[in-house]
Amino acid sequence: MTLARRILATAALVFCTAPAFCANAPRARWSEAEATAYMAHQPYPVGGNFLPADAINQLQMWQSSTWDPAEIDKELGWAQGIGMTTMRVFLHDMLWQQDSKGLEHRVDEFLSIAAKHNIKPVFVLFDSCWDPDPKLGPQHPPIPGVHNSGWVQSPGLALADSAQQPRFEAYVKGIVGHFASDKRILAWDLWNEPDNSGGGNYPHDLKNKTDLMDSMLPHVFAWARSVGPIQPLTSGVWTHDNWADPTLLSPTETIQLGESDIISFHDYSWPETFEKRIVQLETLHRPILCTEYMARGAGSTFDGSLPIAAKHHVGAINWGLVQGLSQTYLPWDSWKLPYTDREPTVWFHDVFYTDGKVYRQAEADEIKRISAEQNGSRTIAAAQ
């Protein structure tokens, strides 16, 4: 063993915090072939962005006082019943700061529940959307008639405090390192919409957030790689530039596409635009995962987008699962005009009512059909 390998092995042993979850040796960005081989041996990823109906945000989902594994088990059972194989699930840096061991335990419990339902989640570490001033403890109730009225950023305003960076590093290395060898996880989504302005509804949001985030994002990838996860890393592009032309990429997109092992993106537009963006990203020759789509009132539907994703062998994760405290069945325009005295003409996001009934049976049938077709072909391919 060379000196360098001995140093890496020693570092991995030092970082090990539990017999079942030891950090691996650091790794580089996966090659195109490595990423393709990994995703070819996974179930076809079709699922939803998951927040249980009784949580308004990721803090309420994961904090010990409001942790509800029974609700999670019930809802993931509904998802399994319509053929879903993955969930995209948001964590938060303050949860690690509050109770790292407790968070590890609850994530492990979540993974056990998900595995019981043949669901492999994608975990999101940081998020630049909505309220930039998250606070631990009890979360406020939903604002009547307003879409996603309690969602919080991670890290939010703390991004501007350079003294917080060691805490962010400990969070990334801690949570990814603890689960670095866990085959129940599909992927790590390191930062959701990092250059998002926060939704435009929070005047106190950081004015230079994108610059701060562009400085930190490469470190986040490096921190995650330093603990050697067996799962791929990604961060999804979501703005509307031509992703096939490097000269048109923003600095943020350049980092995201240049660092990600598998490519991920968001699209809430019409099917023809959805397909155009897939074709652009196919020029990068890596597996592709759409980690957000399906906003019925904006023209993005299961019927329109999911068959296109399947045709291109692109995974598809819609926003929302069960109608709940997040109120994401309400449209985005509810931020300006709350739906306090009327129901939306159609649900914007979400798939199930709180009693497990699907919002639209034809959608559930389409999800189940495509999941069965794609996973059947993958089983045949893996056996050959």
N, C-alpha and C positions, 0 to 999 in steps of 0.2 A: 504494500500500500504506500503510495506517495505521501509526502508531507502534507500536500494540499488536501488529499482525500482524508488523511487522519484528522486534520483540523476540522473539515466539514463534518465528519462522523462524530467527533467530540462535541461540536456545537449542537448537533442534532440530539445527542444524548442529554446534554445540559438542558436543552429546551423542553425535553419530554416532561409532561406534567401528570400523565396517567398511563398505565400500562397499555391500554387499548388505543390511545391517541398520542402518538409521538410525532414530532415534527420531522420531516424528511430532509435530505440534503437540498440546498438551494438549487434552483433550476433556471434555465433560460426560457425565453419565449418558445413555445412549441413550433415546430416546423409545420408546413402545410400538410405534409403526409401524416405526422403524428396527430394533428387535430382531426383530420379526416378519418383516420383509423379509430380514434376514440369515439367520435359521434356515430360512426357506422355500427358500433357495438352497443349503443344505447337504444332504449325504446324511442320511437318517434315522439318528439316532444310536442304535445298538444295539451294546453291547460290554461289556467288563469292566474292573474295576480291575486294573491290570497291575503285576505284580512277577514278574520271571523266576524260574523254579523254583530257580535256583542262588543266589538272594539272600534273606537273611532280612529285610531292610528296605531303605528307600530309600538309605541310605548305602552299603550293600554293592552295590546295583545300580549306582550312579553313580560311585563312586570309581575312579580310574584303575587301581588294582591288581586290581580285581575286575570291571571293565567287560567285558561279554561280548556283543558285537554279534551273534555267530553264534547264540547261544542266543535272543536277542531276535528275530532274523530268523526262526528256526525256529518259535518260538511264535506270532508275529504271522501267519505263514503258516497255521498251524492255525486261528487266529481268522478270518482272511479266508475260509478254506474253509467255515466255517459261517455266513457272511454278516455277520460283525461289521464295523462301519465306524468305530468309535472305541475308544479306550482312555483311561481316567483314570489318570494317572501322577503320582506324588508326587515332588517335589523336596525340597530341604532347605537352609535358610539357611547351615548350616555347610559345605556343599559349595561355596557361593559364596565363603565366607571362606577356605576351604582353597585353591581353585584356580579362580578365576572364568573364566579363559580356557579352561581344560581342561573346565569344566562346559559352557560355551557350545559347545565343539567336540563334546562327547559328546551334548548335546541336539540339535545339528544332525545328527549321525550318526543318532540315534534317529529324527528326523523323516524323514530320507531312507529309512530302513528302513520306517517306517510308511507313507510315501507309496507305496513300491513295492507295498505290500499294500492300497492304497486305504483306509488308516485315518488319520483325523484325530484326534489326541489332545486331551484336556483336561488341562492341567497344574495341579497343586495346589502352592501355595507354602508354606503353613503348616498345621500339624496339631496339635490338642490331645489326641490319643489315645495312650494307653499310656505308655511309659517317658519321664519328663520330664527325664532326664539323659543326652542323647545324647553319644556320644564318637566322634570320627573314628578312622580306622584299622581294624584287624581287628575284626570283630564276633563276638560269642560264638556258638557253635553253638546250634541249637534245643534248647529244654528238652524232653526226651522226653514225648510225649503231650499237649503243651500248644498250644492255639490261639494263633497270632500272637505267639509268645513273645519275639520280638526287635524288634518295631516300636518306633519312637522318635518323640517329639514334636518339633515345630519351632515356636518356638524352645525350648520346655520351660522349665526353671528360669531361663534367661537372660531371659525375659520380665520378670522382676522387677527387672532391672538397667537403670535408665534410661540409663546410659552406653552401652548396646548399641543404642539406637534408631537412631543414624546408620548402624550396620552393617546393620540390618534395612532401612532406607530404601535404602541402596546396593544391597542384594540385589534388592529389588522393582523398583526403577528399572532396575537393570542387566539382569536376566534378561528382564523384560517389554520393556524398551526395545530390547534386542538383537534380539528376535524380533517387534517390534511390527507389522511389515508382512508377516509370514510367513503365507501363506495355507494352509500345511500344518497349522496349529493351529486347532482348533475353538473353544476358549474357555480362559479362565484362571479356575480355582477358587481364590480367594485364601486361604481358610482353611477347613480341614475341621473340622466340628463344634467351633467355637471355644469353646463353653461346656461341652464335655465334661469331666468330672471326671478323665479319664485312665483310665477303666475300673474305677476303684475298687480297683486292685490295687497302688497305689504310695503308701504313707503319706507319703512325702517330697514328694509333688506340692504345688504351690503352693496354699495355702488360699484366697487371694484372686485366683486365676487369672482367673475370669470378669470381675471388675472391671478387672483390668489389661488383659485382652483387649478388653473393651468400649471402653476408652480408646484402644487401638491400632488396632482394626479400621477405623474411619473413615479413619485416616491411611493404612492399607494400600490402601484403595480410591483415595484421593487420589494416592498415589504412583504407583499403576499407571496412573491416568488421565492423570497429568502427562506420560507418554511417548507418549500417543496411540495405543494399540493398536487395530488394525483388528478384533481379536477381542473378543467380549463378556466382561464380568467377572461373576462370580457367587460366592456363598458359600451353601451349602445348609443350610436349616433341617432339623431332625431330631427335635426333641422333639414331644410329642403334644398340643400346645394346638390351639385352633381358629384356624388361620391366616387364616381369612376375617374374623375380628373383630379389628380393630386394638387394641381395649381389652384383649384377652387375650394379646397378644404380650409376650414377655419383652424387656428392653432389647436383648439380642443379636439376637433375631429381627427387631426393629424396624430395626436397622441393616442386617441381611442383606437383608431384603425391600425396604427403602427405597433401598439402594445398588446392588443387582444389576441388570445389564442384562437378563439372562435369569434366570428363577427356577429354583432347583434345590432338591431335597429328598432325604431318605433315608427308606426305609420297609422294615422287615423283618417286617411283620405279614401278616395274612390278606388275601386279595384284596379283600374288602369294605371293609376299612380303607384299603388302598392307593387304591382308587377314591375313597373319601370325601375323602382328602387332596388328590387331584388336583382334585376339584371345588372344594374350598376355595381352592386356589391359582389356579384359572381365573378367579376374581373379580378378579385383579390384571391380567388382560388382557395377559400377556406369555408368550413361549414358555417351556415347562417342560421340565426335564431331571431325571429321577430318577438321581442319581449313585451311589446305593447301594441295592441290594435283593437278594433271593434268598438266604435262609437256610432251607434245606429243612426242618430240624427245628423251625423256629419258625413254619412255615406259609406262608412266602414262597417261591414257586417260579416257574420260568419258565412253566409251564403256567397258573398262576393269575394272575400279574401282567403278563406281557408282552402278552397280547392286550388287556388293559385299557389299558395304556400306548399301544398302537398305536391303539386306538379313539379315544383322546383326543389323538392326535398328540403324545404325550409321549415324549421320548427315554428310553432305559432302559439303565443301566450296572450290571451285577451285580457283586457282590464276588467277585474271584478269577478266575483263568483256568486255570493249570496247578498241579496238586498239587506242592508244593515245600517249601523250607525254612521258609516261613511257617506251614505246617501248618494252613491255614485250612479244610481239609476236616474238621477236628475241631470239635466244638461249643464254644460259649462256656463251657459248664459245665466244660470241661477245666481252666479256671483253678483251680477248687476241687477237682476230682477228675480228675487226668491220665489219659488213655487209654493207659497204658503196657502193659496186659495184654489189651487188647481193641480191636477196630475199632468205629467208630461204626455204629449201625444203618443210617444213611444219611449220605452226605457232607453236611456243613453248607454249605460254599461250594465253588467251583471247578468246572471243566467238563471238563478233560482230565487223563488220566494223563500221566506223564513221557515215554511213548513216542508220544504224540499220539492215542491212542485216547480217544474221548469216554466220560465216565462213564455217560451215559445217552443213547442214540441219539435217543430221542423228543424230548429237549430240544434237541439240536442241530438236528433237523429243524424244530422249531417256530421257533427263532431264524432259521434260513435262510429259512423260508417268510415270516415276518413282515417280515424285512429286504427280501426281494424284492418283496413287495406294497407296502410303504411307499415304497421307493425307486423302484419303477415308477411309482407315482402322482405322486411328486415330479418325475420326469423329464417326465411328461406335462404337469404344471402349469407347469413352467418353460418348456416349449416353446410354450405357448399365449399 
